[in-house]
Structure formats: C-alpha cells, structure tokens
Amino acid sequence: MQAHDRFRNLVYGMALAIMIGWILYIGQNVFVPVIASVILAYIVVALARRMQQLPIIGKLLPGPVRFLISLLVIAFIITGFVFLIIANINQVIALVPQYQVSLLRIIQGLAVQFGFETEPTWATIRRDVFGEIRLQSLIGSTVTSISVLVGSVFVITVYTGFALGERRLFARKLSRMATNPGDSALISQIVNTINDRIGDYLAAKTFVNLVLGLISYVVMILIGLDFAAFWAVLIALLNYIPYIGSMAGVLAPTAIAIVQFEGDWSMIATCFLGLTFCQIFVGSFLEPSLMGRSLNLSPFVILVSVTAWGSIWGISGALLSVPITAILVIVFSEFEGTRPIAILLSRSGRIPPQRHKAIRAAVEADPDAFALDDRTGEEEI
C-alpha cells in the first residue's frame, strides 16, 4: 500500500511538473518580465546594502540615500545599454557590406586551399548553402528584434519600480497567507533566507560581471575590435549564464575579429587569448573570492537548469536559471516531502536543517513574540 501511494504521488508530481512547465512556456511573455523585474529589484536592494560596508562613506550614508544611489546606478546602466544598442545599429548597417566582402574573401581562400574546382561567389553560396538570403530583410528583422528588446527593457523597468515600491509589505503579505503563527513565522524565515542569499549572490555576480566587461573592453580597445563597448556589455550580460555564457563571450567577439582582421591570424589569436584570459581570471580567482559557494548548487544541476530554463524561455530563461533554481532549493529544503529533491540539487548534499519544528516550538513558548503588528511592515525584498 505504501509503495502504491509513493507511485501515485510520483505520477501526480510528474503530471503537475508537466502542466507547470507548459504554463510557463506559453506564458513566457508574461512571466519573464515579472521575474526579471523581481531579480532586478533584488540587485538594487542588495547593492544598497553593500554600500553600507564601504569604509567611512558607507556608515555616513543613510539608508534612503544608499537606496537612491543604487537605483540611479542601475537606471544609468540600463539606459546606457539601450542607447548603446540603438547607436550601434547604424554602424552595423554601414559596415555590413565591408564584412560581407571580407567574409567572401575568407571563404574563397578556404576554397582555394582545399582545392575546390570553382571559386565561390555570393551567388553560388546563396544558391548552394544558404538559399535565398536577402541582406536587407535580415537587417530589418534585426532592427525589429532590437526594438522588441528595448520595449521589454522598458516594461521590466516599470515592473521593477512597482516591485521596489511594495518591497516592505511583500513578506508581510506572504506571512498573512497563513493563519497559524508558526506557519507565518516559517514563511517569514524562508523569505528572509531567499532575500539574503539571492541578494548577496546577485550583488556579487553583478560586480564580477562589471569587472569582466571592463577588462574585456580594455582588451578589445587595445586590439582595435569594432563595437568594443557593445561586446563588453554583452560579455557582462552573458556571464550571468554559467559555463555557456563564458564560451559565448569569447567566441562571438572572436568571430567578428575573424571578419574584421581578415587573414591577420596574430590579431585574431590575440583577441581570442586575451578574452579567454579575462574569463579565466574572473572565473578562477575573482569570482570564487567574492562569492564562494553561497548558493550551494551542484555544477551539474546548474548546467541542467540553464538548459531546462533556456528551452522554456530562451536566452531570458538561461539568464534567470541560477536564481530560480536556488530559490527552489531553499523552499524544497523546508518541507519533508521535497527535502530529498533539495539534497540532490545541492553541491555537497548538505543543506540547513528544517526550521519549522524549532519555529513552532518557539511560537508555543512565546506566542506574543510572533504576533503580527498591523502598524508596521518593515520587511524588505
């Protein structure tokens, strides 16, 4: 009978997971901006908290001022990113014919080197390899995609403003979903744990990515790579995606270097090795020293989560995969039925002990200490 119940629960769990996955997939346009805005709100609040640790200045700045500075810094970065993309569109359109000629020469050189009977031209390449490619249509679709991206950034920014406006009441709302004081205290503890760990992770990761983008920009400027500022921002964003983002951050600029420095393999190698060194320095030295293993996630689980969320939400899902998985592990660890899942997802198999028993005992010992106060709501996201 017990085995039958376990099998039934397993089937129900799998069915529920499939339904949730399908809902997340079809509701991508709704869920992604909402979750991205919550993640951005975490970054703003965590950055404001980190400012308090600055020597001398941090202690002199009051909380509202630190929060305002953090908000302005994030707004400046987002605005700069949007304007950078818009400014690069015209440059890309202007350089496309030059890149096209360089790419054709590279293909023709490879054809001669490998002994093809006829020298390729764009006409034969389009006919034999790519089919009918219209460059203007490709540019038009790219501009449309950029416009959609700018619109998404605007929506996420608006959502973030509202999320920050309600951050002090969010935990209290969750606590009031439970009528039992013990359950309410447990929810508050889980929310606080998520806030602390995810906030610290995102703040440290954002700082690491900014450093990576900056040193990569210096390398690309020294080499003379086109659109160095754009690639630096893209490298910083891609580094939110574990493993895959680091490879893409090296290979994408190197691909442009191959076309730009046509035949100059020393410059291409310098670009590849320079960007690889930046990734190794940040990934092997800077990031471990600042972040350690705060999220307690298995590397294999991180890779699988990037693939899973990426398949559901595309590049947005890959960017959000690690924080979402970390939140799931924290929540799973607090309930008896899902705790084994949290152990499997963790790095070492060691997760904090469940706190619901201790919280319930504390509530029974001193109920007044856990009574909700209607006059205040000081919890933060």
ZIHU-V821745 format. One record per backbone hydrogen bond with DSSP energy under -1.0 kcal/mol. NH is the residue of the N-H (numbers start at 1). CO is the residue of the C=O. Records with the same first field share a line. If there is no record, write none. Layout:
# ZIHU-V821745
NH->CO ; CO
This chain:
# ZIHU-V821745
5->1
6->2
7->3
8->4
9->5
10->6
11->7
12->8
13->9
14->10
15->11
16->12
17->13
18->14
19->15
20->16
21->17
22->18
23->19
24->20
25->21
26->22
27->23
28->25
30->27
31->27
32->28
34->30
35->31
36->32
37->33
38->34
39->35
40->36
41->37
42->38
43->39
44->40
45->41
46->42
47->43
48->44
49->45
50->46
51->47
53->50
54->51
57->55
60->56
61->57
66->62
67->63
68->64
69->65
70->66
71->67
72->68
73->69
74->70
75->71
76->72
77->73
78->74
79->75
80->76
81->77
82->78
83->79
84->80
85->81
86->82
87->83
88->84
92->88
93->89
94->90
95->91
96->92
99->95
100->96
101->97
102->98
103->99
104->100
105->101
106->102
107->103
108->104
109->105
110->106
111->107
112->108
113->109
114->110
116->111
125->121
126->122
127->123
128->124
129->125
130->125
131->126
133->131
138->134
139->135
140->136
141->137
142->138
143->139
144->140
145->141
146->142
147->143
148->144
149->145
150->146
151->147
152->148
153->149
154->150
155->151
156->152
157->153
158->154
159->155
160->156
161->157
162->158
163->159
164->160
165->161
166->162
169->166
170->166
173->169
174->170
175->171
176->172
177->174
178->175
184->180
185->181
186->182
187->183
188->184
189->185
190->186
191->187
192->188
193->189
194->190
195->191
196->192
197->193
198->194
199->195
200->196
201->197
202->198
203->199
204->200
205->201
206->202
207->203
208->204
209->205
210->206
211->207
212->208
213->209
214->210
215->211
216->212
217->213
218->214
219->215
220->216
221->217
222->218
223->219
224->220
225->220
231->227
232->228
233->229
234->230
235->231
236->232
237->233
238->234
239->235
240->237
241->238
244->242
245->241
247->243
248->244
249->245
251->247
252->248
254->250
255->251
256->252
257->253
258->254
259->255
260->256
261->257
262->260
264->261
265->263
268->264
269->265
270->266
271->267
272->268
273->269
274->270
275->271
276->272
277->273
278->274
279->275
280->276
281->277
282->278
283->279
284->280
285->281
286->281
287->282
289->285
290->286
291->287
292->288
294->291
298->345
302->298
303->299
304->300
305->301
306->302
307->303
308->304
309->305
310->306
311->307
312->308
313->309
314->310
318->314
319->315
320->316
324->320
325->321
326->322
327->323
328->324
329->325
330->326
331->327
332->328
333->329
334->331
335->332
339->335
342->338
343->339
344->340
345->341
346->342
359->355
360->356
361->357
362->358
363->359
364->360
365->361
366->362
370->367
371->368
